[in-house]
Amino acid sequence: MKKQGVNALPVIALVVQLKEEDTPEAMEKYAESELEIPEKIAGWVAGEKLTPFSYITCKSDLNYFRTVPPHSRQRQRLGFGNVGSDYANQIQRMVECAQTDEHFLFALSLYRDALSESNQVFKIARFFSVLESLAYKLKSQDCPSRKAVKELLGLTDGAMACYSIAGKEYNFDRIEISGRLRDKLFHGVPFRENDLNHASRHVLELLENQPETIANTLRDDCELEFARWANGASNGLKPNKV
């Protein structure tokens, strides 16, 4: 056992020195934000994904230790009706589709990476890339990425998302926003407030304060599209446009 595990799960300590003391919870939250970039750089150095397993917060009088168990949504099925033989058959169709369709398997790989992304804004861009990869047959000169993804989802008239948070209403086209965000991060295309119409500019506030709201909606889009694809019902399975 010792020989087998000698090279497994090496440990690295990342240290953040704070100028002021606060509650352990507040200090840890600040440290997490400061560690986002060092974690990614350390991953480059190690050639592996880093998995946090504990935090130690040191104050002048006491030290605090907290383990970080793997996070789980504790979901066992996708929505209502996914039980028994129907659910098992759906899983089997997913397996068969992944075995025979490399595009589907690649999209699943992108989706796995998106789920493990800790930065919620990056996660939005990654989920859009998942949908775009499934819309490859729909893309053309007259049907670029965002339009193709809407056609994939059957939302050609607009992929409107509506949220009510802290008494404020947010209404915008989630595919337009996530596609522009992906273009900014991947292609270096500017994403400025004046690029949006007046009715959509409030989404920048949502991206800054609660980006997970948008990320979760796009995750649901991906989940539904994977099921459609495996069932042979996806718009993305249509013949290539000329």
TAVEN-V141515 format. One record per helix or strand of 3 or more residues. SS is the DSSP state (H for helix, E for strand). FROM is the first residue (numbers start at 1). TO is the last residue. If there is no record, write none. Layout:
{{SS:FROM:TO} {SS:FROM:TO}}
This chain:
{{H:2:5} {H:24:46} {E:54:58} {E:63:67} {H:84:100} {H:102:116} {H:120:134} {H:145:153} {E:160:165} {E:168:173} {H:174:187} {H:193:195} {H:198:200} {H:203:209} {H:211:230} {H:235:237}}
